[in-house]
Amino acid sequence: MINFFGTPKLDTKRLILRRFELKDVQSVFNHWISDERVTDNRINAAHKEVSETYERVAKIVKDYSSDDFCYWAIEMKDSNNLIGEIDLYNFDNNTGNCEVSYSLGYNWWNHGYGTEALKAVVEFGFGQMNVHKISAAHNIDNPASGKIMMKARMAQEGTVRHMIRNTKGKYKDCALYGILQKDYNESKSILKQEITVFVNKDKRE
């Protein structure tokens, strides 16, 4: 059975994974969601107006009222810059499985931040939530995302042709990755990192 805690704060060596707030709207717009270099790897188009981003962030903030909503803003400790987002979603209570997705601002690519955030969420998913399997997918023309998944000990399980169509009407083949709780337990010493999980059960924060 999956244990749901909502979206608690996760603390890694260089990052804080926390809930989004309405004050984050401009940073989200500036740092990744208006940048086609980032959004070309997403299903939804780049935002043209900050108002679009406000609506999106407002919906995320509202959805925090649900215990099964797990959606983190990725913030750098040293600068307080908001650099991306990561979420667990599509929970299946029959199998205990779920999926993970993430986006990182272009200025912070190739510095290990995506790997650090994904490891933290994988550790939380298995160690705290007791999920059975975490899956992910990336466009095959974005191999850097696959490297992040592999560094989090996820294994490639196959490729689906024309799995998605982006907002430019182009079909994309996607590589599928996954990690089982069993895999995680066997490689726990590799995945282990300094992480503090603050589980806000009474919702007062």
N, C-alpha and C positions, 0 to 999 in steps of 0.2 A: 504494500500500500504506500502511495506517495504521501509524504508529510509536507503540507504546504505552510509556508511562513510568510507569504507575500514577497516583498522585495527588501530584505535586510541589507544593511551596510556591509560591504566586504572590503577588507583592508589588506593590500599586498605591499610589496617592497616599495614600489614607485607610484602606485595608483590607489585611488579610492573609488569603489563602485557604490553608487548611492542612487536614491530616487531622484527623478527629474523634478524640477520646480519651474514655475512659470517664469522666474527670472532668468532661466537658461535659454529662453527662446532665441535671443540674438546670437548667442554662441553656437547653438545648433545650426542656425541658418548660415552663419559665417564660416564655420569650421568644417562642415561636411554636407549638409543636406541641400545646399545650393550649388555644389561643386559636381559637375558632370563626370569628373575623373572618379568620383566616389559613386555617384548614383547610377552610372552605367553598369555597375555590378548589382544593382537593386532592381526590383520590379517597378517601383514607382519613380516617376520623373523627378528631376531636380526642381526644387522650389524656386519660383521666380519672385515671389513676394513673401515678406516676413509674416504676413497674415496667415499664409498657408502653414507656416511652421508653428505659429501660435495655436492654431486649431489642433494640430497634431500633438503638440506637447500638452495642451489642455486635456485632450482625451486620455493621454497616458496618465497624467496626474489623477484624473477622475477614476481610472481603472485600478489605481492602487487600493481602492476600497475592497477589492477581491483578493482573498488569500492565495488564489491560484494564478495571480498576475505577477510575473517575475521579469522586471524590465529595469535595467540599470543604466545610468549615465556614467561614463568613464571620465574621471577627473584626475589630473596629475597632482601629486602631493606638493611638489616643489614650487609650482606656479599657479595652482588652482585653475589651470586651463581645462576646459571641457573639450575632450578630444574625440569622443565617440559614444557608441551605445552597444549594448549586448543584452540579449534576452533569451530566456527559456520559454517555450510555447508548445502548443499542440500536444498537451498532456493527454495520454490515454490511460485511464484508470484500470482498464482490463489487462493491459500489458505492463504498465508501469513505465512506458517509454515516453520520450519527449524529443523536441528538437531545439537547436541553438542557432542563433544568427547574430551577426555583429557587423558594425560599420565603424571605420576609423577615418578621421580627417586626413587628407593627403599629406599635410605637413608632418604627420606623425607616423607615416609608413616607414617600415624597415628599421624600426628601433626596438622591436620586441614587445611593444605595448599590447598588440593584439594577442600575442601568445600569453602574456602575463594575465590579461583579463580573462581569456578563455580557460586557462588553467584554474583560475579562481572559481569560475562558475561551474566547471566540471567537478571540482572538489566539493563545492557546496551542493550540487545536484546529487552526487553519490553519498557524500558524508553526512549531510543534514536532511536532504529531502528523500533519500532512499529510492531514487529513480532506478529503473532496471537498465535502461539504455538511453544514451544521448546521441542523436543523429544530426548531421549537418550536410549542406551541399554548397558547391561553388561553381560558377561558370568556368568551363575548362580554359577559357582565355584569360582567366585570372588565377594563375598557378600560385601566386603568393599567398592567397587565402588557404590553399591546400597545404602549404608549408606550415602555416599557423596551426591547422588541424593536426598535422602529423606531430608537431612539437608538443601538442597536448595529448599525445599518445592515441589519437583517433586513427583508425585504419580505413583505407579506401575499400569500399565494398562493391563498386561498379560505376557505370556511367549511364545516364539516361539521355537519349537524344531528344533534342527540342523540348526539354523539360519546361522551359519558360519562354515567354516572349516579352522583350523589354518594351519600353514606351516608344522606342523608335521603330517598332514592328519587326525587330530582328529576333529570330529564334536562337536560343542558346542551349547547347549541350551542357549538362551538369555532372560533375563528379560527386558521388555520394560517399560520405564518411560516417563512421559510427564507433562508439566505444561502449562496452558493456560494463556494468558494475564489477563483474568478475575480472575484466581486464584492468579496471582501475585498481582493485584491491591487490592484484598481482604486481602492479607497477607503482604502487603507492609511494615507494621510496623515491621514485623518479619524479613523480608529479608533485611531491610534497614541497610546499613553499610556506613562508610565513604569511598567515592569513587569519584575521580575526573576524568572526561572524557575530554581528550584533542582531539578534532576533528580537524584533519589536512586536511582541505578542499582544500588547495592550493598545497598539496603534496610536499612542500618545505623541510620538515623534513625527 
